[in-house]
Every structure is written in structure tokens, then in C-alpha cells.
Amino acid sequence: MSKAGKARVVQFPLAKKRGEPSTLLKRALNMREGGVAHKNPDRFSRARFLRSEPYRSRSAFKLIDLEQRFALCREKRRIVDLGAAPGGWTQVAAEAAPKSSVLAVDKKPIEPFSDPRIRVLRCDLEDEEEATSLPARAIEELGGKAGLVLCDVAPNTLGLSRLDNAMFAVLVTGLLPVVEGLLEEGGDWVVKIRHSAEEKELWKRVNEMFGEIRAVRSVASRRGANEIYWVARGFRAAK
């Protein structure tokens, strides 16, 4: 796999209300460790509360980082967030793309959002029947195919690193037909994965579906976490 080149940094307003930092990611990186009640509290766990409407998860900063580096969300008309609960990535996507419609998908219940552009759909991505029907349901909900599919979902892990890493590859492989059904021509996909023996073959399959794919690590990933994000751009629909 080729390493990602240096990406263009794109800034977008993370907060416009008085008293909120306009560059929340930079603010978070400058904060000291520790803070809110959490089994592993860190600067991002605290920084998400700096807004008048807090981000629903610390993982929101992972997408903020990727958005500022790759400009994924802006200019997209329709965005689907797979495995969205509790909704941190959904919040960032809607904020970064003020003219878009965003669909949050998860088998877990998600509290309603104040933003009317955000819709919620219940679906178990690991249930074959539900996953197969998801693209049609999502397209009907959004009024068309998505320009961006986000996926920060993770399988249930067992604490055995080699097996857990392989389970990520199995999950992502199962999502390929769903992504194919959701994305419009030229669309983008961001998905979390772990390094594993199955990764190389999966990379080849994803590379065949998109014009470009990069493997990157977010500055907001926990220290020591074996996770990376594949940023796949320029979806090529099957002829």
C-alpha cells in the first residue's frame, strides 16, 4: 500500500456562536490530558463540551481532522453516516456541509437532532437482509444517492487482537455492496479499519471501486489504538 501524500488543509467554521472557539481541533490539541468522567479521559473528551451544543462523542474530532485535511463533506448534497450512534460524526458532517442532507444510520436508537437537515434511520448493518434493503431506503429518504458515505462503525470485539482485527476486515467487506448501492458516481467513502492479514486483499477490492484511496491516521485516535481510516475518492459504478 502506498502512503498518503501531504493533504491540503481546509478550514471550516466549527462554531459561530459567541464564546465558542472557531478552531476547536486546534484548541483540543493544546489542552492538557484528563477531564470529564471517562475510563480513559483525554483532551478530546473534554473539548467536545466547549460548544453550547456539545458533540455527542469524542470521535467527532476524528472527522473534524479528516475534513480539515481532505475537504470531504463540503459541497456534498447528500451524506450517509453508517454506524452513526450516538451521532458525533453526523453533527460534524452537517456542520461542515451546510447545504447538505445527512442521514444517520444505526441499529441503536439515536436521539433526534435539532438540525432539520439530519434524518435518522434504524438498520442493523450486520443483518444481511436489512443491509441489502438499506440503499433503497436511504435513497428514498434523501431523494437520491449520496455523494459521501461515512463509516466509523466497529464490530463487537473479543479482546484477541488478531481475531478482532480480522473482524474489522470482515465487517468492511460486508459493507462493500451497501456502499456500492448508496454512492453516486464520483462519490467518496471514509471507513475505519485495523491492520490485519486480510487488509491487503480488501485494499485491492476497494481500489478497484474508486479512483483513489489513501490510508491515514487521525490525530484524534487514542494513543496506541490500532485503527486507520481509508479515504476512498471517485467512486466508479459497476458497468
Backbone as JSON, one array per atom type, in Angstrom:
{
  "sequence": "MSKAGKARVVQFPLAKKRGEPSTLLKRALNMREGGVAHKNPDRFSRARFLRSEPYRSRSAFKLIDLEQRFALCREKRRIVDLGAAPGGWTQVAAEAAPKSSVLAVDKKPIEPFSDPRIRVLRCDLEDEEEATSLPARAIEELGGKAGLVLCDVAPNTLGLSRLDNAMFAVLVTGLLPVVEGLLEEGGDWVVKIRHSAEEKELWKRVNEMFGEIRAVRSVASRRGANEIYWVARGFRAAK",
  "N": [[0.82, -1.19, 0.0], [0.49, 2.18, -0.82], [1.79, 5.1, 0.73], [-0.04, 7.87, 2.09], [0.02, 11.04, 0.56], [0.96, 14.43, 1.34], [-1.76, 16.2, 2.51], [-4.04, 18.75, 1.45], [-4.8, 21.38, 3.6], [-7.89, 22.23, 4.86], [-9.89, 24.63, 6.19], [-12.87, 24.91, 8.12], [-15.7, 26.61, 9.52], [-16.15, 25.71, 12.8], [-17.71, 26.56, 14.83], [-19.99, 29.18, 15.37], [-21.2, 30.66, 17.25], [-21.12, 33.13, 19.8], [-18.37, 33.16, 21.99], [-17.55, 30.58, 21.58], [-14.87, 28.49, 20.52], [-13.33, 29.0, 17.32], [-11.63, 27.34, 16.05], [-11.76, 24.46, 16.93], [-10.5, 21.98, 16.93], [-7.76, 22.62, 17.0], [-7.71, 23.87, 19.45], [-8.35, 21.73, 21.11], [-6.11, 20.1, 20.78], [-4.25, 21.57, 22.09], [-4.94, 21.37, 24.7], [-4.54, 20.09, 28.05], [-4.1, 16.68, 29.16], [-6.74, 14.61, 30.55], [-9.83, 15.13, 32.46], [-13.18, 15.06, 31.87], [-15.52, 12.7, 33.32], [-14.58, 9.59, 32.54], [-13.51, 6.39, 31.49], [-11.1, 6.44, 30.19], [-10.16, 9.29, 30.08], [-9.38, 12.12, 28.01], [-7.9, 14.89, 26.18], [-9.66, 15.35, 24.04], [-12.01, 14.29, 24.96], [-12.73, 16.2, 26.78], [-12.79, 18.54, 25.22], [-15.0, 18.34, 23.57], [-17.08, 19.36, 24.95], [-16.89, 22.09, 24.87], [-18.52, 23.51, 23.26], [-21.74, 25.15, 22.85], [-23.7, 23.38, 22.15], [-22.8, 20.38, 22.8], [-20.54, 18.06, 21.17], [-21.58, 14.78, 20.45], [-19.89, 12.66, 20.86], [-16.42, 11.87, 21.49], [-15.2, 11.0, 19.23], [-15.99, 12.63, 17.21], [-14.01, 14.45, 16.68], [-12.24, 13.06, 15.14], [-13.39, 13.0, 12.59], [-13.49, 15.75, 12.18], [-10.77, 16.32, 11.96], [-10.13, 14.79, 9.62], [-11.78, 16.07, 7.8], [-10.74, 18.66, 7.7], [-8.34, 18.12, 6.53], [-8.92, 16.83, 4.09], [-11.24, 17.89, 2.96], [-13.86, 16.6, 2.81], [-16.67, 16.65, 3.28], [-17.8, 19.14, 2.53], [-19.64, 20.81, -0.04], [-21.04, 18.53, -0.69], [-24.16, 17.14, -1.5], [-25.73, 15.16, -0.4], [-25.27, 13.06, 2.39], [-24.37, 10.06, 3.98], [-24.2, 8.53, 7.09], [-22.92, 5.77, 8.35], [-23.41, 3.48, 11.0], [-23.83, 5.39, 12.99], [-24.51, 6.12, 15.66], [-23.47, 7.57, 18.76], [-23.92, 9.91, 17.31], [-21.92, 11.81, 16.8], [-20.22, 12.06, 14.51], [-22.16, 12.61, 12.63], [-23.09, 15.13, 13.43], [-20.8, 16.72, 12.88], [-20.56, 16.36, 10.1], [-22.92, 17.57, 9.15], [-22.46, 20.16, 9.96], [-20.15, 20.86, 8.59], [-21.01, 20.74, 5.99], [-23.14, 22.78, 5.09], [-25.25, 22.91, 3.26], [-26.22, 20.44, 2.82], [-28.06, 17.27, 3.02], [-28.24, 14.99, 5.65], [-28.02, 11.64, 6.56], [-28.35, 9.62, 9.29], [-27.43, 6.43, 10.23], [-28.07, 3.53, 12.09], [-28.23, 0.59, 14.18], [-28.74, 1.01, 16.77], [-30.73, 3.12, 18.91], [-30.97, 6.6, 18.15], [-30.78, 9.78, 19.48], [-32.98, 12.46, 18.57], [-31.96, 15.1, 16.32], [-31.33, 18.62, 16.5], [-31.02, 19.97, 14.15], [-32.82, 20.31, 11.23], [-32.03, 19.19, 8.82], [-30.94, 16.78, 9.27], [-31.57, 13.36, 9.29], [-32.77, 10.27, 10.67], [-32.23, 6.76, 10.55], [-33.11, 3.47, 11.3], [-31.17, 0.57, 11.23], [-29.66, -2.58, 11.06], [-26.51, -3.17, 10.29], [-25.12, -5.52, 10.19], [-26.93, -7.43, 9.72], [-27.93, -9.34, 7.11], [-30.25, -9.16, 5.47], [-31.38, -6.68, 6.22], [-29.25, -4.97, 5.62], [-29.08, -5.29, 2.86], [-31.43, -4.08, 1.99], [-31.02, -1.48, 2.71], [-29.74, 0.56, 0.93], [-31.85, 1.29, -0.92], [-33.79, 2.25, 0.85], [-32.4, 4.39, 2.0], [-31.9, 6.04, -0.22], [-34.46, 6.72, -0.93], [-35.17, 8.17, 1.33], [-33.39, 10.33, 1.25], [-33.73, 11.36, -1.26], [-32.12, 10.73, -3.41], [-28.94, 9.36, -4.52], [-26.01, 9.16, -2.38], [-23.32, 11.53, -1.99], [-21.27, 11.16, -0.33], [-20.22, 8.66, 1.87], [-19.94, 7.86, 5.2], [-18.21, 5.94, 7.62], [-17.72, 4.92, 10.68], [-17.98, 2.69, 12.1], [-17.66, -0.17, 14.26], [-16.97, -3.64, 14.8], [-18.27, -6.02, 17.23], [-15.9, -6.73, 19.58], [-13.48, -9.17, 20.87], [-11.29, -9.01, 22.44], [-9.07, -10.28, 21.61], [-6.44, -9.62, 19.77], [-5.56, -10.35, 17.07], [-7.8, -11.73, 16.03], [-9.81, -9.83, 16.45], [-8.93, -7.74, 14.78], [-9.18, -8.97, 12.3], [-11.92, -9.2, 12.22], [-12.75, -6.62, 11.74], [-12.02, -6.35, 9.06], [-13.74, -8.23, 7.93], [-16.22, -7.07, 8.5], [-16.05, -4.63, 7.02], [-15.78, -5.67, 4.45], [-18.3, -6.82, 4.14], [-19.75, -4.51, 3.94], [-19.27, -3.48, 1.44], [-21.14, -4.02, -0.8], [-23.27, -2.48, 0.13], [-22.24, 0.13, 0.18], [-21.72, 0.42, -2.55], [-24.34, 0.5, -3.48], [-25.24, 2.83, -2.31], [-23.67, 5.06, -3.08], [-23.23, 7.79, -5.38], [-22.01, 8.23, -8.74], [-18.59, 9.05, -8.74], [-18.55, 9.61, -6.07], [-17.49, 9.65, -2.53], [-15.89, 7.69, 0.07], [-15.41, 7.06, 3.49], [-13.87, 5.01, 5.78], [-13.38, 3.15, 8.77], [-10.75, 0.99, 9.76], [-8.71, -1.82, 10.78], [-5.27, -2.83, 10.9], [-4.53, -5.92, 9.39], [-4.17, -9.4, 8.41], [-5.94, -9.78, 6.39], [-6.22, -7.38, 5.22], [-4.78, -6.52, 2.91], [-5.9, -7.79, 0.61], [-8.47, -6.78, 0.76], [-7.97, -4.07, 0.41], [-7.24, -4.05, -2.29], [-9.7, -4.66, -3.49], [-11.28, -2.45, -2.78], [-9.81, -0.47, -4.01], [-10.29, -1.02, -6.67], [-12.85, -0.12, -6.91], [-12.76, 2.6, -6.6], [-11.31, 5.74, -7.68], [-9.14, 6.67, -6.29], [-7.39, 5.91, -3.28], [-6.54, 6.37, 0.09], [-4.66, 5.65, 3.01], [-4.93, 6.75, 6.24], [-4.13, 8.15, 9.45], [-5.93, 9.43, 12.14], [-5.44, 12.39, 14.09], [-6.91, 12.41, 16.34], [-7.32, 9.84, 17.15], [-7.07, 7.42, 19.73], [-4.12, 7.12, 21.7], [-1.99, 4.53, 20.84], [-4.02, 3.07, 19.72], [-5.03, 0.67, 17.39], [-5.99, 1.6, 14.7], [-6.98, 2.84, 11.54], [-7.94, 5.08, 8.9], [-9.52, 4.64, 5.82], [-9.58, 6.64, 3.09], [-11.44, 6.86, 0.46], [-11.85, 7.93, -2.82], [-13.73, 9.2, -5.62], [-15.78, 7.33, -6.72], [-16.4, 4.53, -8.79], [-18.95, 3.42, -10.55], [-20.24, 0.15, -11.13], [-20.19, -1.14, -14.41]],
  "CA": [[0.0, 0.0, 0.0], [1.26, 3.42, -0.88], [1.49, 6.02, 1.82], [-0.75, 9.06, 1.66], [0.82, 12.24, 0.43], [0.55, 15.54, 2.2], [-3.07, 16.67, 2.09], [-4.32, 20.18, 1.56], [-5.54, 21.68, 4.82], [-9.07, 23.03, 4.59], [-10.54, 25.05, 7.42], [-14.27, 25.26, 8.04], [-16.1, 27.12, 10.83], [-16.7, 24.71, 13.68], [-18.67, 27.2, 15.73], [-20.19, 30.58, 15.04], [-21.82, 31.35, 18.37], [-20.19, 33.91, 20.61], [-17.76, 32.48, 23.12], [-17.08, 29.26, 21.21], [-13.65, 28.57, 19.71], [-13.57, 28.78, 15.9], [-10.77, 26.22, 15.63], [-11.91, 23.59, 18.08], [-9.49, 20.92, 16.89], [-6.5, 23.19, 17.5], [-7.91, 24.1, 20.89], [-8.29, 20.42, 21.77], [-4.74, 19.61, 20.75], [-3.47, 22.36, 23.02], [-5.42, 21.13, 26.05], [-3.86, 19.05, 28.81], [-4.84, 15.44, 29.28], [-7.61, 14.49, 31.72], [-11.02, 15.99, 32.41], [-14.5, 14.55, 32.2], [-15.58, 11.34, 33.84], [-14.45, 8.61, 31.46], [-12.5, 5.42, 31.92], [-9.84, 6.89, 29.6], [-10.38, 10.69, 29.68], [-8.29, 12.8, 27.34], [-8.2, 16.26, 25.78], [-10.82, 15.38, 23.15], [-13.18, 14.03, 25.79], [-13.1, 17.48, 27.37], [-13.02, 19.59, 24.23], [-16.32, 18.26, 22.92], [-18.04, 20.11, 25.77], [-16.61, 23.51, 24.76], [-19.58, 24.1, 22.46], [-23.03, 25.28, 23.52], [-24.31, 22.08, 21.89], [-21.62, 19.52, 22.76], [-20.51, 16.92, 20.27], [-22.1, 13.61, 21.16], [-18.81, 11.71, 21.12], [-15.08, 12.39, 21.23], [-14.8, 10.6, 17.88], [-16.3, 13.73, 16.29], [-12.76, 15.12, 16.32], [-11.6, 12.29, 14.07], [-13.92, 13.5, 11.32], [-13.04, 17.14, 12.04], [-9.4, 16.23, 11.46], [-10.16, 14.33, 8.23], [-12.42, 17.11, 6.97], [-9.81, 19.77, 7.51], [-7.24, 17.67, 5.68], [-9.33, 16.34, 2.78], [-12.46, 18.55, 2.47], [-14.73, 15.5, 2.41], [-18.1, 16.91, 3.41], [-18.26, 20.36, 1.87], [-20.15, 20.7, -1.42], [-21.81, 17.31, -0.87], [-25.6, 17.38, -1.35], [-26.3, 14.11, 0.45], [-24.26, 12.33, 3.14], [-24.88, 8.97, 4.81], [-23.29, 8.17, 8.18], [-23.23, 4.41, 8.77], [-22.96, 3.23, 12.37], [-23.73, 6.78, 13.43], [-24.77, 6.35, 17.09], [-24.58, 8.42, 19.18], [-24.19, 10.99, 16.37], [-20.86, 12.81, 16.73], [-19.81, 12.28, 13.11], [-23.31, 13.22, 11.94], [-23.06, 16.55, 13.75], [-19.71, 17.36, 12.16], [-20.88, 16.34, 8.67], [-23.94, 18.59, 8.88], [-21.84, 21.46, 10.2], [-19.16, 21.12, 7.53], [-21.71, 20.83, 4.71], [-24.38, 23.46, 5.49], [-26.32, 22.79, 2.26], [-26.45, 19.02, 2.58], [-28.94, 16.47, 3.84], [-27.42, 13.96, 6.27], [-28.79, 10.52, 7.08], [-27.63, 8.85, 10.31], [-27.92, 5.06, 10.2], [-27.52, 2.65, 13.12], [-29.21, -0.3, 14.79], [-29.03, 1.59, 18.08], [-31.53, 4.35, 18.84], [-30.22, 7.86, 18.14], [-31.62, 10.9, 19.88], [-33.23, 13.39, 17.47], [-31.07, 16.24, 16.19], [-32.03, 19.9, 16.36], [-30.88, 20.39, 12.76], [-33.84, 19.62, 10.42], [-31.43, 18.53, 7.66], [-30.46, 15.47, 9.68], [-32.6, 12.34, 9.46], [-32.27, 9.06, 11.33], [-32.79, 5.52, 10.02], [-32.68, 2.29, 12.05], [-30.76, -0.53, 10.38], [-28.57, -3.41, 11.56], [-25.63, -3.38, 9.14], [-24.62, -6.89, 10.21], [-28.04, -8.29, 9.31], [-27.83, -9.35, 5.64], [-31.5, -8.69, 4.87], [-31.52, -5.25, 6.46], [-28.19, -4.28, 4.89], [-29.42, -5.33, 1.44], [-32.51, -3.14, 1.72], [-30.65, -0.14, 3.15], [-29.56, 1.57, -0.12], [-33.13, 1.76, -1.43], [-34.42, 3.05, 1.91], [-31.65, 5.64, 2.17], [-32.11, 6.87, -1.41], [-35.82, 7.27, -0.82], [-35.17, 9.16, 2.42], [-32.59, 11.51, 0.88], [-34.11, 11.86, -2.58], [-31.06, 10.47, -4.38], [-27.76, 8.69, -3.98], [-25.14, 10.01, -1.56], [-22.02, 11.91, -2.51], [-20.28, 10.75, 0.67], [-20.63, 7.69, 2.89], [-19.03, 7.81, 6.33], [-18.38, 4.69, 8.37], [-16.83, 4.81, 11.84], [-18.54, 1.57, 12.84], [-16.72, -1.21, 14.69], [-17.65, -4.88, 15.2], [-18.1, -6.43, 18.62], [-14.58, -7.35, 19.7], [-13.34, -10.21, 21.89], [-10.08, -8.79, 23.22], [-7.99, -11.04, 20.98], [-6.08, -8.64, 18.74], [-5.54, -10.87, 15.7], [-9.17, -12.03, 15.63], [-10.54, -8.56, 16.4], [-8.51, -7.03, 13.58], [-9.79, -9.66, 11.17], [-13.36, -8.92, 12.24], [-12.92, -5.33, 11.07], [-11.97, -6.6, 7.62], [-14.97, -8.93, 7.57], [-17.3, -6.08, 8.53], [-15.9, -3.71, 5.89], [-16.08, -6.44, 3.25], [-19.75, -6.92, 4.06], [-20.33, -3.2, 3.62], [-18.99, -3.09, 0.06], [-22.36, -3.91, -1.61], [-24.08, -1.37, 0.64], [-21.61, 1.36, -0.3], [-21.97, 0.47, -3.99], [-25.73, 0.9, -3.69], [-25.51, 4.16, -1.75], [-22.88, 6.16, -3.64], [-23.37, 8.25, -6.75], [-20.76, 8.21, -9.49], [-17.66, 10.07, -8.29], [-18.69, 9.84, -4.64], [-16.37, 9.31, -1.64], [-16.18, 6.8, 1.2], [-14.43, 7.05, 4.57], [-14.2, 3.87, 6.61], [-12.38, 2.77, 9.76], [-10.31, -0.39, 9.66], [-7.49, -2.13, 11.51], [-4.3, -3.62, 10.15], [-4.73, -7.35, 9.56], [-3.71, -10.2, 7.28], [-6.95, -9.68, 5.33], [-6.28, -5.99, 4.76], [-4.21, -6.34, 1.57], [-6.88, -8.19, -0.41], [-9.59, -5.83, 0.84], [-7.48, -2.84, -0.2], [-7.33, -4.23, -3.74], [-11.1, -4.58, -3.9], [-11.73, -1.07, -2.66], [-9.07, 0.29, -5.01], [-10.96, -1.24, -7.95], [-14.12, 0.59, -6.89], [-12.55, 4.05, -6.51], [-10.19, 6.27, -8.44], [-8.01, 6.93, -5.39], [-7.6, 5.51, -1.9], [-5.43, 6.68, 0.98], [-4.75, 5.16, 4.39], [-4.47, 7.83, 7.1], [-4.44, 8.05, 10.87], [-6.43, 10.7, 12.68], [-4.76, 12.89, 15.29], [-7.81, 12.22, 17.48], [-7.36, 8.44, 17.56], [-6.41, 7.23, 21.02], [-2.74, 6.68, 21.65], [-1.86, 3.08, 20.86], [-5.15, 2.4, 19.05], [-4.72, 0.1, 16.09], [-7.05, 1.95, 13.76], [-6.68, 3.81, 10.49], [-9.1, 5.37, 8.06], [-9.33, 4.65, 4.38], [-10.3, 7.73, 2.4], [-11.58, 6.41, -0.93], [-12.46, 9.03, -3.57], [-14.01, 8.97, -7.02], [-16.43, 6.03, -6.9], [-16.68, 4.11, -10.16], [-20.08, 2.49, -10.54], [-20.06, -1.01, -12.0], [-20.84, -1.01, -15.72]],
  "C": [[0.86, 1.24, 0.0], [0.84, 4.34, 0.24], [0.81, 7.27, 1.26], [0.2, 10.23, 1.57], [0.29, 13.33, 1.34], [-0.75, 16.13, 1.66], [-3.2, 18.17, 2.27], [-5.18, 20.42, 2.8], [-6.69, 22.63, 4.49], [-9.74, 23.37, 5.91], [-12.02, 25.28, 7.17], [-14.71, 25.71, 9.43], [-16.76, 26.04, 11.67], [-17.73, 25.27, 14.64], [-18.76, 28.67, 15.39], [-20.77, 31.38, 16.21], [-20.75, 32.01, 19.24], [-19.67, 33.08, 21.78], [-17.27, 31.08, 22.8], [-15.84, 29.37, 20.33], [-13.93, 28.25, 18.26], [-12.69, 27.66, 15.35], [-10.7, 25.23, 16.78], [-10.88, 22.47, 18.1], [-8.16, 21.43, 17.42], [-6.58, 23.42, 19.0], [-7.77, 22.79, 21.65], [-6.86, 19.91, 21.85], [-3.85, 20.36, 21.74], [-3.88, 22.15, 24.48], [-4.59, 20.05, 26.73], [-4.74, 17.81, 28.91], [-5.7, 15.46, 30.54], [-8.84, 15.35, 31.58], [-12.27, 15.26, 32.81], [-14.43, 13.12, 32.7], [-15.6, 10.35, 32.68], [-13.37, 7.64, 31.88], [-11.13, 5.75, 31.33], [-9.99, 8.35, 29.15], [-9.15, 11.28, 28.99], [-8.77, 14.17, 26.89], [-9.45, 16.34, 24.9], [-12.11, 15.09, 23.91], [-13.67, 15.32, 26.44], [-13.52, 18.51, 26.33], [-14.4, 19.52, 23.6], [-17.39, 19.01, 23.7], [-17.81, 21.63, 25.69], [-17.68, 24.25, 23.96], [-20.87, 24.23, 23.27], [-23.88, 24.03, 23.3], [-23.17, 21.07, 21.73], [-21.7, 18.45, 21.67], [-20.89, 15.68, 21.07], [-21.05, 12.56, 21.47], [-17.47, 12.36, 20.83], [-14.62, 12.06, 19.82], [-15.16, 11.65, 16.84], [-15.02, 14.41, 15.82], [-11.98, 14.35, 15.26], [-12.08, 12.78, 12.71], [-13.54, 14.96, 11.1], [-11.64, 17.17, 11.45], [-9.39, 15.84, 9.98], [-10.78, 15.37, 7.31], [-11.48, 18.27, 6.7], [-8.66, 19.4, 6.6], [-7.68, 17.35, 4.25], [-10.59, 17.0, 2.21], [-13.48, 17.53, 1.96], [-16.2, 15.9, 2.32], [-18.58, 18.1, 2.59], [-18.62, 20.09, 0.41], [-20.93, 19.41, -1.68], [-23.3, 17.62, -0.62], [-26.23, 16.38, -0.37], [-25.18, 13.29, 1.08], [-24.95, 11.26, 3.98], [-23.81, 8.6, 5.83], [-23.7, 6.8, 8.7], [-22.64, 4.13, 10.15], [-22.83, 4.54, 13.12], [-23.84, 7.0, 14.93], [-23.46, 6.6, 17.85], [-24.8, 9.66, 18.3], [-23.12, 12.05, 16.25], [-20.42, 13.11, 15.31], [-20.93, 12.96, 12.32], [-23.34, 14.71, 12.19], [-22.0, 17.29, 12.95], [-20.01, 17.44, 10.67], [-21.89, 17.43, 8.32], [-23.36, 19.99, 9.03], [-20.88, 21.84, 9.08], [-19.8, 21.27, 6.16], [-23.09, 21.46, 4.94], [-25.53, 23.36, 4.49], [-26.7, 21.34, 2.0], [-27.58, 18.46, 3.43], [-28.1, 15.31, 4.37], [-28.33, 12.89, 6.86], [-27.92, 9.71, 8.03], [-28.26, 7.47, 10.41], [-27.26, 4.24, 11.31], [-28.63, 1.74, 13.63], [-29.6, 0.2, 16.19], [-29.9, 2.83, 17.92], [-30.64, 5.59, 18.92], [-31.18, 8.98, 18.52], [-31.8, 11.87, 18.72], [-32.25, 14.56, 17.5], [-31.89, 17.52, 16.04], [-32.01, 20.41, 14.93], [-31.89, 19.62, 11.89], [-33.29, 18.91, 9.2], [-30.96, 17.11, 7.98], [-31.64, 14.52, 9.92], [-31.96, 11.08, 10.03], [-32.99, 7.84, 10.78], [-32.24, 4.35, 10.82], [-32.35, 1.17, 11.08], [-29.59, -1.26, 11.02], [-27.69, -3.78, 10.37], [-25.07, -4.79, 9.07], [-25.71, -7.92, 9.94], [-28.13, -8.22, 7.78], [-29.08, -8.79, 4.98], [-31.66, -7.18, 5.03], [-30.48, -4.46, 5.67], [-28.5, -4.22, 3.4], [-30.49, -4.3, 1.09], [-32.15, -1.69, 2.04], [-30.48, 0.86, 2.0], [-30.87, 2.14, -0.65], [-33.84, 2.64, -0.42], [-33.74, 4.4, 2.05], [-31.88, 6.59, 0.99], [-33.49, 7.5, -1.38], [-35.87, 8.37, 0.23], [-34.48, 10.45, 2.01], [-32.99, 12.12, -0.47], [-33.05, 11.65, -3.64], [-29.9, 9.77, -3.71], [-26.85, 9.68, -3.27], [-23.85, 10.35, -2.29], [-20.9, 11.5, -1.57], [-20.92, 9.76, 1.63], [-19.55, 7.64, 3.95], [-19.27, 6.52, 7.1], [-17.32, 4.58, 9.46], [-17.26, 3.63, 12.71], [-17.44, 0.56, 13.19], [-17.49, -2.45, 15.09], [-17.49, -5.11, 16.7], [-16.79, -7.2, 18.74], [-14.51, -8.29, 20.89], [-12.12, -10.0, 22.79], [-8.9, -9.59, 22.71], [-7.59, -10.27, 19.72], [-6.15, -9.19, 17.32], [-6.96, -11.14, 15.19], [-9.99, -10.75, 15.5], [-10.2, -7.78, 15.14], [-9.13, -7.65, 12.33], [-11.28, -9.37, 11.07], [-13.67, -7.57, 11.6], [-12.95, -5.53, 9.56], [-13.23, -7.3, 7.14], [-16.14, -7.95, 7.52], [-17.24, -5.16, 7.32], [-16.21, -4.42, 4.58], [-17.59, -6.58, 3.06], [-20.43, -5.62, 3.69], [-20.14, -2.8, 2.16], [-20.24, -3.01, -0.82], [-23.26, -2.75, -1.17], [-23.55, -0.05, 0.11], [-21.83, 1.52, -1.8], [-23.38, 0.94, -4.29], [-26.04, 2.31, -3.25], [-24.87, 5.3, -2.53], [-23.25, 6.5, -5.08], [-22.01, 8.18, -7.43], [-19.86, 9.36, -9.03], [-17.7, 10.34, -6.8], [-17.5, 9.33, -3.83], [-16.84, 8.43, -0.49], [-15.05, 6.89, 2.21], [-14.81, 5.92, 5.52], [-13.03, 3.55, 7.55], [-12.02, 1.29, 9.6], [-9.07, -0.57, 10.54], [-6.56, -2.93, 10.61], [-4.52, -5.11, 10.45], [-4.2, -8.07, 8.33], [-4.67, -10.08, 6.1], [-6.97, -8.31, 4.67], [-5.82, -5.82, 3.31], [-5.22, -6.66, 0.48], [-8.06, -7.23, -0.42], [-9.21, -4.5, 0.2], [-7.6, -2.91, -1.73], [-8.76, -4.09, -4.23], [-11.63, -3.15, -3.85], [-11.06, -0.2, -3.72], [-9.69, 0.14, -6.4], [-12.27, -0.45, -8.05], [-13.95, 2.1, -6.98], [-11.32, 4.47, -7.32], [-8.95, 6.47, -7.6], [-8.37, 6.46, -3.99], [-6.35, 5.81, -1.09], [-5.71, 6.1, 2.36], [-4.15, 6.23, 5.3], [-4.85, 7.54, 8.55], [-4.88, 9.41, 11.36], [-5.67, 11.1, 13.93], [-5.61, 12.66, 16.54], [-7.95, 10.75, 17.89], [-6.59, 8.28, 18.88], [-5.01, 6.69, 20.84], [-2.66, 5.16, 21.77], [-2.99, 2.34, 20.17], [-4.73, 1.91, 17.67], [-5.88, 0.37, 15.15], [-6.54, 2.99, 12.77], [-7.97, 4.05, 9.72], [-8.69, 5.31, 6.59], [-10.2, 5.75, 3.8], [-10.31, 7.37, 0.92], [-12.38, 7.45, -1.7], [-12.68, 8.63, -5.02], [-14.62, 7.6, -7.3], [-16.74, 5.77, -8.37], [-17.76, 3.04, -10.13], [-19.81, 1.35, -11.51], [-20.84, -0.84, -13.29], [-21.76, -2.21, -15.96]]
}
